[in-house]
C-alpha cells in the first residue's frame, strides 16, 4: 500500500514569481539552467500582483490559477499570447494582465508525474479554501462558461452579429423563464 504524499513532499524546485509579460521560453539564457536541472514538465501558478508577498505558500487562497504542462514554459507563453484557457478571464478582469499577473513554475521530484502534482495542489487548495484556485470561474471547465461567452461576444465585429446574439439571448431567456415558472 502506497502512502499518499502531500504536495510539499513531491516538489524539487519552485521559481520566484515572474511578471507574465517577462516570461520567456525554455531556450533563453535565464531559463537554460532551470531546464538543464529540472526539465520542462511541471506545474505553474498565477497570482495577481496585489496578492504578492514575500512568502506565498503553494496552498493559498490568493493563488489565482494552478495548472500543469508537459512544457510549462510553452504553456505560459500561450497564456501570455492570450491562447490559454484562463486568457479570457485575465483580459476581462485585469487592465494590463501582462503586468498584473505573476507566474511561478513548480517542478516535481523525478518520481512524480506533473499531472499528479497538479491534482494534489488543487485538491489541497480545495480542502483549505473551498476552491481549486481563486480564478476557478475563469477556466475552460463549466465554471468558466460565462467568460467564454464574453470572449465570443468580444470577437464579434458587426452590428448584425450583435443583433443576432441579442435576439438569441432574448429567446433563450424566455425559454428559461417559462421552464422555471412552470416548475415552480
SVG drawing of the C-alpha trace seen along z (x, -y; Angstrom):
<svg xmlns="http://www.w3.org/2000/svg" viewBox="-46 -49 68 51">
<polyline fill="none" stroke="black" stroke-width="0.4" points="0.0,0.0 1.5,-3.4 1.4,-6.3 -0.2,-9.5 2.3,-12.3 1.4,-15.9 2.4,-18.5 5.5,-19.7 7.0,-16.2 6.5,-16.0 8.4,-19.1 12.0,-19.6 12.1,-23.3 9.8,-26.4 10.9,-29.5 10.4,-33.1 7.4,-35.0 7.8,-36.5 5.5,-39.1 3.6,-37.4 4.9,-40.0 8.5,-38.9 8.2,-35.2 10.2,-33.6 10.6,-30.2 12.9,-27.3 15.8,-28.2 16.5,-31.8 19.7,-32.1 17.9,-32.7 15.8,-29.5 18.5,-27.2 19.9,-26.2 16.4,-25.6 15.6,-23.4 19.0,-21.6 18.4,-20.9 14.6,-20.3 13.3,-19.8 10.2,-21.4 7.5,-19.2 5.8,-20.6 3.1,-22.9 2.7,-26.6 0.7,-29.1 -0.6,-32.5 -1.4,-35.3 -2.4,-39.0 0.4,-41.4 -1.8,-42.9 -1.8,-39.5 2.0,-39.0 4.0,-39.0 7.4,-37.6 6.3,-34.1 3.2,-32.8 2.7,-29.1 1.8,-26.7 -1.6,-26.2 -3.2,-29.6 -6.5,-31.3 -4.6,-34.1 -3.3,-31.7 -5.3,-32.6 -4.6,-29.6 -2.7,-26.3 -2.0,-24.4 0.3,-21.8 2.1,-21.2 4.5,-18.9 6.3,-22.2 5.5,-24.8 7.4,-27.5 5.5,-26.9 2.2,-26.8 2.8,-30.1 3.8,-31.6 0.4,-30.6 -1.1,-32.4 1.0,-35.5 -0.3,-35.4 -3.9,-35.0 -4.3,-31.4 -4.6,-29.7 -7.9,-28.6 -7.6,-31.3 -6.9,-34.1 -10.5,-35.3 -10.7,-35.7 -7.4,-37.7 -8.4,-40.0 -11.8,-40.7 -10.6,-41.2 -7.3,-42.9 -6.4,-46.2 -2.9,-45.0 -2.6,-41.3 0.9,-41.1 2.0,-43.5 -0.6,-42.5 -0.3,-38.7 2.7,-36.9 3.8,-33.3 5.9,-30.8 7.0,-27.4 6.9,-24.3 9.0,-21.2 8.1,-17.8 10.5,-15.3 11.8,-12.9 9.5,-10.1 6.3,-12.3 4.2,-12.9 3.4,-16.6 -0.3,-15.8 -0.3,-14.1 1.3,-17.1 -1.3,-19.4 -4.1,-17.3 -2.6,-17.2 -2.0,-21.0 -5.6,-21.7 -7.1,-19.1 -5.1,-20.6 -6.2,-24.1 -9.8,-23.0 -9.7,-21.3 -8.3,-24.5 -10.3,-27.2 -13.3,-25.5 -11.9,-26.3 -9.1,-24.6 -7.8,-28.1 -9.2,-31.7 -9.9,-32.2 -11.8,-28.9 -14.7,-30.7 -12.4,-31.7 -11.3,-28.3 -12.3,-26.2 -14.3,-23.9 -18.0,-24.6 -17.1,-27.1 -15.7,-29.3 -18.6,-29.3 -19.6,-32.9 -16.1,-34.1 -16.0,-32.1 -19.4,-33.6 -18.0,-37.1 -14.9,-36.4 -17.0,-35.2 -19.1,-38.3 -16.0,-40.4 -14.9,-38.8 -18.0,-39.9 -17.3,-42.7 -20.6,-43.9 -23.9,-45.3 -25.7,-42.5 -23.8,-39.8 -24.6,-41.6 -28.3,-41.8 -28.4,-38.0 -26.8,-37.4 -29.3,-39.7 -32.2,-38.0 -30.9,-34.6 -30.3,-35.7 -33.8,-37.2 -35.4,-34.0 -33.3,-31.8 -34.2,-34.0 -37.9,-33.5 -37.4,-29.7 -35.6,-29.5 -38.2,-31.8 -41.1,-29.6 -39.4,-26.4 -38.6,-27.7 -42.0,-29.3 -43.7,-26.0 -41.6,-24.0 -42.4,-26.2"/>
</svg>
